[in-house]
Amino acid sequence: MFRLFKVLVFLALVAFVGLTGYAYLGDMSPVQSEVVEPVTLDGK
């Protein structure tokens, strides 16, 4: 039972380190582009 607990703690630590590394090193910046769309206004 203790061996299973040790394996679960180890996997949780590995997952935490992996998630932290991905958050810091992963390229998560959005792609930016200019959007131009003509608009017709009802001016009197």
C-alpha distance matrix in Angstrom:
0.0 3.8 5.4 5.3 6.4 8.8 10.1 10.9 12.6 14.4 15.6 16.8 18.7 20.2 21.3 22.8 24.7 25.9 27.1 28.8 30.5 31.7 33.1 35.1 36.1 36.4 39.9 39.9 43.6 45.6 48.5 51.7 55.0 58.3 59.1 62.8 64.0 67.5 68.0 71.1 72.1 74.6 76.9 80.4
3.8 0.0 3.8 5.4 5.0 6.2 8.7 9.9 10.5 12.3 14.3 15.3 16.5 18.4 19.9 21.0 22.6 24.2 25.7 26.9 28.5 30.2 31.5 33.1 34.3 34.9 38.6 38.7 42.3 44.6 47.6 50.8 54.1 57.4 58.5 62.2 63.6 67.1 67.7 70.9 71.8 74.4 76.6 80.1
5.4 3.8 0.0 3.8 5.4 5.1 6.3 8.7 9.9 10.5 12.4 14.3 15.4 16.5 18.4 20.0 21.2 22.5 24.3 25.8 26.9 28.5 30.3 31.8 32.5 33.1 36.8 37.2 40.9 43.2 46.0 49.3 52.6 56.0 57.2 60.9 62.4 66.0 66.8 70.0 71.1 73.8 76.0 79.6
5.3 5.4 3.8 0.0 3.8 5.4 5.1 6.2 8.7 9.8 10.6 12.3 14.3 15.3 16.4 18.3 20.0 21.0 22.4 24.3 25.7 26.8 28.5 30.4 31.2 31.4 35.0 35.1 38.8 40.9 43.7 47.0 50.2 53.6 54.5 58.3 59.5 63.2 63.8 67.0 68.1 70.8 73.1 76.6
6.4 5.0 5.4 3.8 0.0 3.8 5.4 5.1 6.2 8.6 9.9 10.5 12.3 14.3 15.3 16.5 18.4 19.9 21.0 22.5 24.3 25.7 26.9 28.7 30.0 30.4 34.0 34.0 37.6 39.7 42.7 45.9 49.3 52.5 53.5 57.2 58.6 62.2 62.7 65.9 66.8 69.4 71.6 75.1
8.8 6.2 5.1 5.4 3.8 0.0 3.8 5.5 5.1 6.1 8.6 9.9 10.6 12.3 14.2 15.3 16.5 18.2 19.9 21.1 22.5 24.2 25.7 27.1 28.2 28.9 32.7 33.0 36.6 39.0 42.0 45.2 48.6 52.0 53.2 57.0 58.5 62.2 62.9 66.2 67.2 70.0 72.0 75.6
10.1 8.7 6.3 5.1 5.4 3.8 0.0 3.8 5.5 5.0 6.1 8.6 9.9 10.5 12.2 14.2 15.3 16.3 18.2 19.9 21.0 22.3 24.2 25.8 26.5 26.9 30.6 31.0 34.7 37.0 39.7 43.1 46.4 49.8 51.0 54.8 56.3 60.0 60.8 64.1 65.3 68.1 70.3 73.9
10.9 9.9 8.7 6.2 5.1 5.5 3.8 0.0 3.8 5.4 5.1 6.1 8.6 9.9 10.4 12.2 14.2 15.2 16.3 18.2 19.8 20.9 22.3 24.4 25.4 25.6 29.1 29.1 32.8 34.9 37.8 41.0 44.4 47.7 48.7 52.4 53.8 57.4 58.1 61.4 62.4 65.1 67.3 70.9
12.6 10.5 9.9 8.7 6.2 5.1 5.5 3.8 0.0 3.8 5.5 5.1 6.2 8.6 9.8 10.5 12.3 14.1 15.3 16.4 18.3 19.9 21.0 22.7 24.0 24.7 28.3 28.4 31.9 34.3 37.4 40.5 44.0 47.2 48.5 52.2 53.8 57.4 58.0 61.3 62.3 65.0 67.0 70.6
14.4 12.3 10.5 9.8 8.6 6.1 5.0 5.4 3.8 0.0 3.8 5.4 5.1 6.2 8.6 9.9 10.6 12.2 14.2 15.3 16.5 18.3 19.9 21.3 22.1 23.0 26.7 27.2 30.8 33.4 36.3 39.5 42.9 46.3 47.8 51.6 53.3 57.0 57.9 61.3 62.4 65.3 67.3 70.9
15.6 14.3 12.4 10.6 9.9 8.6 6.1 5.1 5.5 3.8 0.0 3.8 5.4 5.0 6.1 8.5 9.9 10.4 12.1 14.1 15.2 16.3 18.1 20.0 20.6 20.9 24.5 24.9 28.6 30.9 33.6 37.0 40.3 43.7 45.0 48.8 50.4 54.1 55.0 58.3 59.6 62.4 64.6 68.2
16.8 15.3 14.3 12.3 10.5 9.9 8.6 6.1 5.1 5.4 3.8 0.0 3.8 5.5 5.1 6.1 8.6 9.8 10.5 12.2 14.1 15.3 16.4 18.4 19.7 20.0 23.6 23.5 27.1 29.4 32.4 35.5 39.0 42.2 43.4 47.2 48.7 52.4 53.1 56.4 57.4 60.3 62.3 65.9
18.7 16.5 15.4 14.3 12.3 10.6 9.9 8.6 6.2 5.1 5.4 3.8 0.0 3.8 5.4 5.0 6.1 8.5 9.8 10.5 12.2 14.1 15.3 16.6 17.9 18.9 22.6 23.0 26.4 29.1 32.1 35.2 38.8 42.1 43.6 47.4 49.2 52.8 53.7 57.1 58.1 61.1 62.9 66.5
20.2 18.4 16.5 15.3 14.3 12.3 10.5 9.9 8.6 6.2 5.0 5.5 3.8 0.0 3.8 5.4 5.2 6.0 8.5 9.9 10.5 12.1 14.2 15.5 16.0 16.8 20.5 21.3 24.8 27.5 30.3 33.5 37.0 40.5 42.0 45.8 47.7 51.5 52.5 56.0 57.3 60.3 62.2 65.9
21.3 19.9 18.4 16.4 15.3 14.2 12.2 10.4 9.8 8.6 6.1 5.1 5.4 3.8 0.0 3.8 5.5 5.1 6.0 8.5 9.8 10.5 12.1 14.3 15.1 15.1 18.7 18.9 22.5 24.9 27.8 31.0 34.4 37.8 39.2 43.0 44.7 48.4 49.3 52.8 54.0 57.0 59.0 62.6
22.8 21.0 20.0 18.3 16.5 15.3 14.2 12.2 10.5 9.9 8.5 6.1 5.0 5.4 3.8 0.0 3.8 5.4 5.2 6.1 8.5 9.9 10.5 12.4 14.0 14.6 18.2 18.2 21.6 24.2 27.4 30.3 33.9 37.1 38.6 42.4 44.2 47.8 48.7 52.1 53.1 56.1 57.9 61.6
24.7 22.6 21.2 20.0 18.4 16.5 15.3 14.2 12.3 10.6 9.9 8.6 6.1 5.2 5.5 3.8 0.0 3.8 5.5 5.1 6.1 8.6 9.9 10.7 11.9 13.2 17.0 17.7 21.0 24.0 26.9 29.9 33.5 36.9 38.7 42.5 44.6 48.2 49.3 52.9 54.0 57.1 58.8 62.5
25.9 24.2 22.5 21.0 19.9 18.2 16.3 15.2 14.1 12.2 10.4 9.8 8.5 6.0 5.1 5.4 3.8 0.0 3.8 5.4 5.1 6.1 8.6 10.0 10.3 10.8 14.5 15.4 18.9 21.7 24.4 27.6 31.1 34.6 36.3 40.1 42.2 45.9 47.1 50.7 52.0 55.2 57.0 60.8
27.1 25.7 24.3 22.4 21.0 19.9 18.2 16.3 15.3 14.2 12.1 10.5 9.8 8.5 6.0 5.2 5.5 3.8 0.0 3.8 5.4 5.1 6.1 8.7 9.9 9.7 13.2 13.2 16.7 19.3 22.3 25.4 28.9 32.3 33.8 37.6 39.5 43.2 44.2 47.7 48.9 52.0 53.8 57.5
28.8 26.9 25.8 24.3 22.5 21.1 19.9 18.2 16.4 15.3 14.1 12.2 10.5 9.9 8.5 6.1 5.1 5.4 3.8 0.0 3.8 5.5 5.1 6.3 8.5 9.7 13.1 13.3 16.4 19.4 22.6 25.4 29.1 32.3 34.1 37.9 40.0 43.6 44.6 48.2 49.2 52.4 54.0 57.7
30.5 28.5 26.9 25.7 24.3 22.5 21.0 19.8 18.3 16.5 15.2 14.1 12.2 10.5 9.8 8.5 6.1 5.1 5.4 3.8 0.0 3.8 5.4 5.3 5.8 7.6 11.3 12.5 15.6 18.9 21.6 24.6 28.2 31.6 33.7 37.4 39.8 43.5 44.8 48.4 49.7 53.0 54.6 58.3
31.7 30.2 28.5 26.8 25.7 24.2 22.3 20.9 19.9 18.3 16.3 15.3 14.1 12.1 10.5 9.9 8.6 6.1 5.1 5.5 3.8 0.0 3.8 5.5 5.2 4.8 8.5 9.4 12.8 15.8 18.5 21.7 25.2 28.6 30.5 34.3 36.6 40.3 41.7 45.3 46.7 50.0 51.7 55.5
33.1 31.5 30.3 28.5 26.9 25.7 24.2 22.3 21.0 19.9 18.1 16.4 15.3 14.2 12.1 10.5 9.9 8.6 6.1 5.1 5.4 3.8 0.0 3.8 5.8 5.7 8.5 8.3 11.3 14.3 17.5 20.3 24.0 27.2 29.0 32.8 35.0 38.6 39.8 43.4 44.5 47.7 49.3 53.1
35.1 33.1 31.8 30.4 28.7 27.1 25.8 24.4 22.7 21.3 20.0 18.4 16.6 15.5 14.3 12.4 10.7 10.0 8.7 6.3 5.3 5.5 3.8 0.0 3.8 6.0 8.6 9.4 11.7 15.2 18.1 20.6 24.4 27.5 29.8 33.5 36.0 39.6 40.9 44.6 45.7 49.0 50.4 54.1
36.1 34.3 32.5 31.2 30.0 28.2 26.5 25.4 24.0 22.1 20.6 19.7 17.9 16.0 15.1 14.0 11.9 10.3 9.9 8.5 5.8 5.2 5.8 3.8 0.0 3.8 6.5 8.8 11.1 14.7 17.1 19.9 23.4 26.8 29.3 33.0 35.6 39.3 40.9 44.6 46.0 49.5 50.9 54.7
36.4 34.9 33.1 31.4 30.4 28.9 26.9 25.6 24.7 23.0 20.9 20.0 18.9 16.8 15.1 14.6 13.2 10.8 9.7 9.7 7.6 4.8 5.7 6.0 3.8 0.0 3.8 5.8 8.9 12.0 14.3 17.5 21.0 24.5 26.6 30.4 32.9 36.6 38.2 41.9 43.5 46.9 48.5 52.3
39.9 38.6 36.8 35.0 34.0 32.7 30.6 29.1 28.3 26.7 24.5 23.6 22.6 20.5 18.7 18.2 17.0 14.5 13.2 13.1 11.3 8.5 8.5 8.6 6.5 3.8 0.0 3.8 5.8 8.9 10.8 13.9 17.3 20.9 23.2 26.9 29.5 33.2 35.0 38.7 40.4 43.9 45.5 49.3
39.9 38.7 37.2 35.1 34.0 33.0 31.0 29.1 28.4 27.2 24.9 23.5 23.0 21.3 18.9 18.2 17.7 15.4 13.2 13.3 12.5 9.4 8.3 9.4 8.8 5.8 3.8 0.0 3.8 6.4 9.3 12.3 15.9 19.3 21.2 25.0 27.3 31.0 32.5 36.2 37.7 41.1 42.7 46.5
43.6 42.3 40.9 38.8 37.6 36.6 34.7 32.8 31.9 30.8 28.6 27.1 26.4 24.8 22.5 21.6 21.0 18.9 16.7 16.4 15.6 12.8 11.3 11.7 11.1 8.9 5.8 3.8 0.0 3.8 6.6 9.0 12.8 16.0 18.2 22.0 24.5 28.2 29.8 33.5 35.0 38.5 39.9 43.7
45.6 44.6 43.2 40.9 39.7 39.0 37.0 34.9 34.3 33.4 30.9 29.4 29.1 27.5 24.9 24.2 24.0 21.7 19.3 19.4 18.9 15.8 14.3 15.2 14.7 12.0 8.9 6.4 3.8 0.0 3.8 6.2 9.7 13.0 14.8 18.6 21.0 24.7 26.2 30.0 31.5 35.0 36.6 40.4
48.5 47.6 46.0 43.7 42.7 42.0 39.7 37.8 37.4 36.3 33.6 32.4 32.1 30.3 27.8 27.4 26.9 24.4 22.3 22.6 21.6 18.5 17.5 18.1 17.1 14.3 10.8 9.3 6.6 3.8 0.0 3.8 6.8 10.4 12.5 16.2 18.8 22.6 24.6 28.3 30.3 33.9 35.5 39.3
51.7 50.8 49.3 47.0 45.9 45.2 43.1 41.0 40.5 39.5 37.0 35.5 35.2 33.5 31.0 30.3 29.9 27.6 25.4 25.4 24.6 21.7 20.3 20.6 19.9 17.5 13.9 12.3 9.0 6.2 3.8 0.0 3.8 7.0 9.5 13.1 16.0 19.6 21.7 25.4 27.3 30.9 32.3 36.1
55.0 54.1 52.6 50.2 49.3 48.6 46.4 44.4 44.0 42.9 40.3 39.0 38.8 37.0 34.4 33.9 33.5 31.1 28.9 29.1 28.2 25.2 24.0 24.4 23.4 21.0 17.3 15.9 12.8 9.7 6.8 3.8 0.0 3.8 6.4 9.9 13.0 16.5 18.9 22.7 24.8 28.5 29.9 33.7
58.3 57.4 56.0 53.6 52.5 52.0 49.8 47.7 47.2 46.3 43.7 42.2 42.1 40.5 37.8 37.1 36.9 34.6 32.3 32.3 31.6 28.6 27.2 27.5 26.8 24.5 20.9 19.3 16.0 13.0 10.4 7.0 3.8 0.0 3.8 6.5 10.0 13.3 15.7 19.5 21.5 25.3 26.5 30.3
59.1 58.5 57.2 54.5 53.5 53.2 51.0 48.7 48.5 47.8 45.0 43.4 43.6 42.0 39.2 38.6 38.7 36.3 33.8 34.1 33.7 30.5 29.0 29.8 29.3 26.6 23.2 21.2 18.2 14.8 12.5 9.5 6.4 3.8 0.0 3.8 6.6 10.1 12.5 16.3 18.5 22.2 23.8 27.6
62.8 62.2 60.9 58.3 57.2 57.0 54.8 52.4 52.2 51.6 48.8 47.2 47.4 45.8 43.0 42.4 42.5 40.1 37.6 37.9 37.4 34.3 32.8 33.5 33.0 30.4 26.9 25.0 22.0 18.6 16.2 13.1 9.9 6.5 3.8 0.0 3.8 6.8 9.6 13.2 15.7 19.4 20.8 24.5
64.0 63.6 62.4 59.5 58.6 58.5 56.3 53.8 53.8 53.3 50.4 48.7 49.2 47.7 44.7 44.2 44.6 42.2 39.5 40.0 39.8 36.6 35.0 36.0 35.6 32.9 29.5 27.3 24.5 21.0 18.8 16.0 13.0 10.0 6.6 3.8 0.0 3.8 6.5 10.0 12.8 16.4 18.3 21.9
67.5 67.1 66.0 63.2 62.2 62.2 60.0 57.4 57.4 57.0 54.1 52.4 52.8 51.5 48.4 47.8 48.2 45.9 43.2 43.6 43.5 40.3 38.6 39.6 39.3 36.6 33.2 31.0 28.2 24.7 22.6 19.6 16.5 13.3 10.1 6.8 3.8 0.0 3.8 6.8 9.8 13.4 15.1 18.6
68.0 67.7 66.8 63.8 62.7 62.9 60.8 58.1 58.0 57.9 55.0 53.1 53.7 52.5 49.3 48.7 49.3 47.1 44.2 44.6 44.8 41.7 39.8 40.9 40.9 38.2 35.0 32.5 29.8 26.2 24.6 21.7 18.9 15.7 12.5 9.6 6.5 3.8 0.0 3.8 6.4 9.9 11.9 15.6
71.1 70.9 70.0 67.0 65.9 66.2 64.1 61.4 61.3 61.3 58.3 56.4 57.1 56.0 52.8 52.1 52.9 50.7 47.7 48.2 48.4 45.3 43.4 44.6 44.6 41.9 38.7 36.2 33.5 30.0 28.3 25.4 22.7 19.5 16.3 13.2 10.0 6.8 3.8 0.0 3.8 6.7 9.0 12.4
72.1 71.8 71.1 68.1 66.8 67.2 65.3 62.4 62.3 62.4 59.6 57.4 58.1 57.3 54.0 53.1 54.0 52.0 48.9 49.2 49.7 46.7 44.5 45.7 46.0 43.5 40.4 37.7 35.0 31.5 30.3 27.3 24.8 21.5 18.5 15.7 12.8 9.8 6.4 3.8 0.0 3.8 5.7 9.4
74.6 74.4 73.8 70.8 69.4 70.0 68.1 65.1 65.0 65.3 62.4 60.3 61.1 60.3 57.0 56.1 57.1 55.2 52.0 52.4 53.0 50.0 47.7 49.0 49.5 46.9 43.9 41.1 38.5 35.0 33.9 30.9 28.5 25.3 22.2 19.4 16.4 13.4 9.9 6.7 3.8 0.0 3.8 6.6
76.9 76.6 76.0 73.1 71.6 72.0 70.3 67.3 67.0 67.3 64.6 62.3 62.9 62.2 59.0 57.9 58.8 57.0 53.8 54.0 54.6 51.7 49.3 50.4 50.9 48.5 45.5 42.7 39.9 36.6 35.5 32.3 29.9 26.5 23.8 20.8 18.3 15.1 11.9 9.0 5.7 3.8 0.0 3.8
80.4 80.1 79.6 76.6 75.1 75.6 73.9 70.9 70.6 70.9 68.2 65.9 66.5 65.9 62.6 61.6 62.5 60.8 57.5 57.7 58.3 55.5 53.1 54.1 54.7 52.3 49.3 46.5 43.7 40.4 39.3 36.1 33.7 30.3 27.6 24.5 21.9 18.6 15.6 12.4 9.4 6.6 3.8 0.0
